[in-house]
């Protein structure tokens, strides 16, 4: 097989916040909304009378798991939109939460979201080579398709690539904030949210117009350009963003000299219109057009990647439209949304189209938010229809197939405020699938403030992951044996956490977690009789457990230091699962000077040793290999020349570490970049 989708996948189983922030958006409906819940210091009615204070609260970055920006003090708790079906105070969520702000992104001048995720506790990143190569993200030792990604509320995991999200094409140019909720979230967001949710919230104008952009160039003949702008009035706004990131890359394989390049272009358009205090509409569209070269594996001689004239041409499109009926004082608020996603992943070998995988998903959603005193009950109904198609030339097998699946879901989510110190979040979800048995998932979340300095969190829930189309029907009918009798993967998870503010300058947090996974799917079970492979549910229980620790020291207004450490023990049938380092961590320092016009940021991430699987040439059996630990150190310096112009330079992999995150796939050495950024109207 020559597909970059298929090659890596077969080896995986086993301070200045931009005040023009996007309004609160419900992840399920994708609609701009306002919280119905009570926030400290203000009643619900008072908050609705002071929208500027509410907007400031939303944009403020309170320290959660502090691998990123320092705590911002505000009279209101920070509001997030991913921890429940309606916006909720971050202090009311029992799950472990991390928020990455626009300021964090600009402080590090990171170009890929996956680079930021390396510093998030519980996250491990596996990069199959240079920029544009397949990138997988695992949360708390779970599978790469056990984390759900939302973009402005729209589900973004691709059914054509095993329900994984294409991290290699997600840049940071148009991102306002990233909300990360770890732990079981299937009761809220359904299949794929077994281990957590990453919600990407793009930039919007708020109540005023703005324009900006940047240009950056550097190592590997890299050129990155971006433009963004918006027009806004009191009742409407329209935002547009365009970006292109192209690079000659480097050689992915251990041998040879062929550079594997990539070129990714992304465009986003969003709009909102408030017709009255009780009626509003939103629209969003996003398109990704990407090209990336890759090296296929030589299964006959070495079993390792080798220089190959192969490339992957990818297109993705997202469109959503919705409306909200009901204002801030309404007892019931109604949300309606329609969303569409499609992708095309076309493989070319020696310039000739080989195998193409396509998918599309259409979703209709309705949600009612009901105010019950200080509590909120959300009831939702969703219908999702997904199609999968694979086509290509018939050689050793026929790759052509078309499949479909429909899922109807009913969700109930309850936010209960039991006094001033205790909040309970309870959720239940019923899924009726056209291919699998009906399923019910649930979640119970508690957050309790012992005092102003100490907070306890607890979260327990069940998870549900439907088999992918590839697992059900194989990569190639004729080369794989379909198994339509696969059972969904089911999990039970819990985590408990403690947050302690030891002084005005030191914050500590710790979380213990455990997940038991039943019916884990092995996608490559070899049949010695037919010499074909199939997917099967493995017996027994796969166990993932560990510890997350994080700390933030603010030594002064200019100097801050963050650190995190994660321990993960992930096993299946008592065998350590691949690409999950047991030990990982990060150290992040930032320093401001010359009245904060200048900034220096140092980010060091540690990836401990991990195992992988090596597939040697036949008749040798697959073997377990160990990938060495490594430190990745990035340094960024920038200076604000004027209120509108900022110049910056950064060095990635400053120590020129030699490492692999996927066996046989080389990664870039030391690289350097410089650029200029302009912004008007903020």
RABELJO-V169825 format. One record per residue. N is the residue number from 1. RES is the residue in one small letter. NEAR is the number of other ideal C-beta (glycine too) atoms within 8 Angstrom. Layout:
BEGIN
((N/RES/NEAR) (N/RES/NEAR))
END
This chain:
BEGIN
((1/x/8) (2/x/11) (3/x/12) (4/x/13) (5/x/14) (6/x/11) (7/x/13) (8/x/12) (9/x/12) (10/x/11) (11/x/12) (12/x/12) (13/x/8) (14/x/9) (15/x/8) (16/x/5) (17/x/12) (18/x/11) (19/x/9) (20/x/13) (21/x/14) (22/x/12) (23/x/12) (24/x/11) (25/x/14) (26/x/15) (27/x/12) (28/x/14) (29/x/14) (30/x/15) (31/x/14) (32/x/10) (33/x/14) (34/x/10) (35/x/12) (36/x/11) (37/x/14) (38/x/7) (39/x/12) (40/x/8) (41/x/5) (42/x/11) (43/x/6) (44/x/10) (45/x/8) (46/x/8) (47/x/14) (48/x/12) (49/x/6) (50/x/9) (51/x/7) (52/x/6) (53/x/11) (54/x/13) (55/x/12) (56/x/11) (57/x/13) (58/x/11) (59/x/11) (60/x/11) (61/x/14) (62/x/11) (63/x/9) (64/x/9) (65/x/12) (66/x/14) (67/x/12) (68/x/13) (69/x/10) (70/x/10) (71/x/10) (72/x/10) (73/x/3) (74/x/9) (75/x/6) (76/x/14) (77/x/11) (78/x/14) (79/x/14) (80/x/14) (81/x/14) (82/x/10) (83/x/14) (84/x/12) (85/x/12) (86/x/14) (87/x/13) (88/x/15) (89/x/13) (90/x/14) (91/x/9) (92/x/13) (93/x/17) (94/x/11) (95/x/13) (96/x/16) (97/x/14) (98/x/13) (99/x/15) (100/x/11) (101/x/13) (102/x/12) (103/x/12) (104/x/12) (105/x/13) (106/x/8) (107/x/11) (108/x/13) (109/x/13) (110/x/10) (111/x/9) (112/x/13) (113/x/13) (114/x/13) (115/x/10) (116/x/16) (117/x/12) (118/x/12) (119/x/12) (120/x/13) (121/x/15) (122/x/13) (123/x/11) (124/x/12) (125/x/13) (126/x/13) (127/x/13) (128/x/14) (129/x/15) (130/x/14) (131/x/12) (132/x/16) (133/x/16) (134/x/11) (135/x/12) (136/x/13) (137/x/15) (138/x/17) (139/x/12) (140/x/14) (141/x/13) (142/x/13) (143/x/10) (144/x/10) (145/x/11) (146/x/12) (147/x/17) (148/x/13) (149/x/12) (150/x/15) (151/x/10) (152/x/14) (153/x/15) (154/x/12) (155/x/13) (156/x/11) (157/x/11) (158/x/13) (159/x/12) (160/x/13) (161/x/12) (162/x/9) (163/x/11) (164/x/11) (165/x/11) (166/x/11) (167/x/12) (168/x/15) (169/x/12) (170/x/11) (171/x/13) (172/x/11) (173/x/10) (174/x/12) (175/x/13) (176/x/11) (177/x/11) (178/x/12) (179/x/15) (180/x/15) (181/x/15) (182/x/16) (183/x/15) (184/x/18) (185/x/15) (186/x/17) (187/x/14) (188/x/14) (189/x/12) (190/x/13) (191/x/12) (192/x/13) (193/x/15) (194/x/18) (195/x/16) (196/x/14) (197/x/16) (198/x/14) (199/x/14) (200/x/13) (201/x/12) (202/x/15) (203/x/12) (204/x/14) (205/x/13) (206/x/12) (207/x/8) (208/x/8) (209/x/9) (210/x/12) (211/x/10) (212/x/12) (213/x/10) (214/x/12) (215/x/9) (216/x/14) (217/x/9) (218/x/9) (219/x/9) (220/x/13) (221/x/6) (222/x/15) (223/x/11) (224/x/16) (225/x/10) (226/x/12) (227/x/9) (228/x/14) (229/x/11) (230/x/14) (231/x/8) (232/x/11) (233/x/7) (234/x/4) (235/x/6) (236/x/9) (237/x/13) (238/x/11) (239/x/15) (240/x/10) (241/x/16) (242/x/10) (243/x/14) (244/x/12) (245/x/13) (246/x/10) (247/x/14) (248/x/8) (249/x/14) (250/x/11) (251/x/11) (252/x/14) (253/x/14) (254/x/6) (255/x/6) (256/x/8) (257/x/5) (258/x/8) (259/x/10) (260/x/16) (261/x/12) (262/x/17) (263/x/12) (264/x/15) (265/x/10) (266/x/16) (267/x/10) (268/x/13) (269/x/12) (270/x/13) (271/x/11) (272/x/13) (273/x/9) (274/x/10) (275/x/7) (276/x/5) (277/x/5) (278/x/7) (279/x/9) (280/x/11) (281/x/11) (282/x/16) (283/x/10) (284/x/15) (285/x/11) (286/x/14) (287/x/11) (288/x/13) (289/x/9) (290/x/15) (291/x/13) (292/x/16) (293/x/13) (294/x/16) (295/x/16) (296/x/11) (297/x/11) (298/x/10) (299/x/7) (300/x/4) (301/x/5) (302/x/6) (303/x/12) (304/x/10) (305/x/12) (306/x/12) (307/x/9) (308/x/10) (309/x/6) (310/x/14) (311/x/10) (312/x/16) (313/x/11) (314/x/15) (315/x/10) (316/x/13) (317/x/12) (318/x/14) (319/x/8) (320/x/16) (321/x/10) (322/x/13) (323/x/12) (324/x/14) (325/x/9) (326/x/9) (327/x/8) (328/x/10) (329/x/5) (330/x/9) (331/x/4) (332/x/9) (333/x/12) (334/x/10) (335/x/18) (336/x/10) (337/x/17) (338/x/11) (339/x/14) (340/x/12) (341/x/13) (342/x/10) (343/x/15) (344/x/11) (345/x/15) (346/x/9) (347/x/16) (348/x/12) (349/x/11) (350/x/6) (351/x/5) (352/x/6) (353/x/7) (354/x/11) (355/x/12) (356/x/12) (357/x/13) (358/x/13) (359/x/15) (360/x/10) (361/x/14) (362/x/9) (363/x/13) (364/x/8) (365/x/15) (366/x/11) (367/x/15) (368/x/11) (369/x/14) (370/x/10) (371/x/10) (372/x/7) (373/x/4) (374/x/6) (375/x/10) (376/x/12) (377/x/11) (378/x/15) (379/x/10) (380/x/15) (381/x/11) (382/x/14) (383/x/11) (384/x/11) (385/x/10) (386/x/12) (387/x/10) (388/x/14) (389/x/10) (390/x/12) (391/x/8) (392/x/10) (393/x/5) (394/x/7) (395/x/4) (396/x/5) (397/x/10) (398/x/7) (399/x/13) (400/x/9) (401/x/9) (402/x/7) (403/x/10) (404/x/9) (405/x/11) (406/x/10) (407/x/15) (408/x/9) (409/x/14) (410/x/9) (411/x/18) (412/x/11) (413/x/15) (414/x/12) (415/x/15) (416/x/9) (417/x/11) (418/x/6) (419/x/5) (420/x/3) (421/x/6) (422/x/10) (423/x/14) (424/x/11) (425/x/18) (426/x/11) (427/x/16) (428/x/11) (429/x/15) (430/x/10) (431/x/14) (432/x/7) (433/x/12) (434/x/6) (435/x/7) (436/x/8) (437/x/5) (438/x/7) (439/x/11) (440/x/8) (441/x/14) (442/x/11) (443/x/17) (444/x/12) (445/x/15) (446/x/13) (447/x/13) (448/x/10) (449/x/12) (450/x/7) (451/x/5) (452/x/4) (453/x/6) (454/x/10) (455/x/11) (456/x/12) (457/x/18) (458/x/11) (459/x/17) (460/x/9) (461/x/18) (462/x/13) (463/x/19) (464/x/15) (465/x/16) (466/x/11) (467/x/12) (468/x/10) (469/x/11) (470/x/10) (471/x/12) (472/x/14) (473/x/11) (474/x/13) (475/x/9) (476/x/11) (477/x/12) (478/x/7) (479/x/10) (480/x/13) (481/x/9) (482/x/9) (483/x/10) (484/x/7) (485/x/4) (486/x/12) (487/x/9) (488/x/13) (489/x/15) (490/x/13) (491/x/14) (492/x/11) (493/x/17) (494/x/11) (495/x/15) (496/x/10) (497/x/13) (498/x/11) (499/x/10) (500/x/10) (501/x/9) (502/x/7) (503/x/5) (504/x/3) (505/x/6) (506/x/10) (507/x/12) (508/x/10) (509/x/14) (510/x/10) (511/x/15) (512/x/10) (513/x/17) (514/x/10) (515/x/17) (516/x/10) (517/x/15) (518/x/9) (519/x/10) (520/x/10) (521/x/13) (522/x/11) (523/x/11) (524/x/8) (525/x/9) (526/x/7) (527/x/10) (528/x/4) (529/x/4) (530/x/5) (531/x/6) (532/x/9) (533/x/11) (534/x/11) (535/x/13) (536/x/9) (537/x/10) (538/x/11) (539/x/4) (540/x/6) (541/x/6) (542/x/14) (543/x/11) (544/x/15) (545/x/10) (546/x/13) (547/x/10) (548/x/15) (549/x/12) (550/x/15) (551/x/12) (552/x/13) (553/x/9) (554/x/12) (555/x/7) (556/x/5) (557/x/4) (558/x/7) (559/x/10) (560/x/11) (561/x/10) (562/x/16) (563/x/10) (564/x/16) (565/x/12) (566/x/14) (567/x/8) (568/x/15) (569/x/10) (570/x/12) (571/x/11) (572/x/11) (573/x/8) (574/x/4) (575/x/7) (576/x/7) (577/x/12) (578/x/12) (579/x/13) (580/x/12) (581/x/11) (582/x/9) (583/x/10) (584/x/12) (585/x/10) (586/x/14) (587/x/10) (588/x/14) (589/x/10) (590/x/12) (591/x/10) (592/x/10) (593/x/9) (594/x/6) (595/x/3) (596/x/10) (597/x/7) (598/x/11) (599/x/13) (600/x/10) (601/x/13) (602/x/12) (603/x/12) (604/x/11) (605/x/11) (606/x/11) (607/x/13) (608/x/9) (609/x/9) (610/x/13) (611/x/12) (612/x/13) (613/x/12) (614/x/11) (615/x/8) (616/x/8) (617/x/8) (618/x/4) (619/x/3) (620/x/7) (621/x/5) (622/x/7) (623/x/8) (624/x/9) (625/x/9) (626/x/8) (627/x/11) (628/x/7) (629/x/9) (630/x/9) (631/x/9) (632/x/12) (633/x/10) (634/x/15) (635/x/10) (636/x/16) (637/x/11) (638/x/11) (639/x/11) (640/x/9) (641/x/6) (642/x/5) (643/x/4) (644/x/6) (645/x/10) (646/x/11) (647/x/11) (648/x/14) (649/x/11) (650/x/13) (651/x/12) (652/x/11) (653/x/13) (654/x/9) (655/x/7) (656/x/7) (657/x/9) (658/x/5) (659/x/10) (660/x/10) (661/x/12) (662/x/13) (663/x/10) (664/x/11) (665/x/14) (666/x/10) (667/x/9) (668/x/10) (669/x/7) (670/x/10) (671/x/12) (672/x/10) (673/x/15) (674/x/10) (675/x/13) (676/x/9) (677/x/12) (678/x/10) (679/x/10) (680/x/8) (681/x/8) (682/x/8))
END
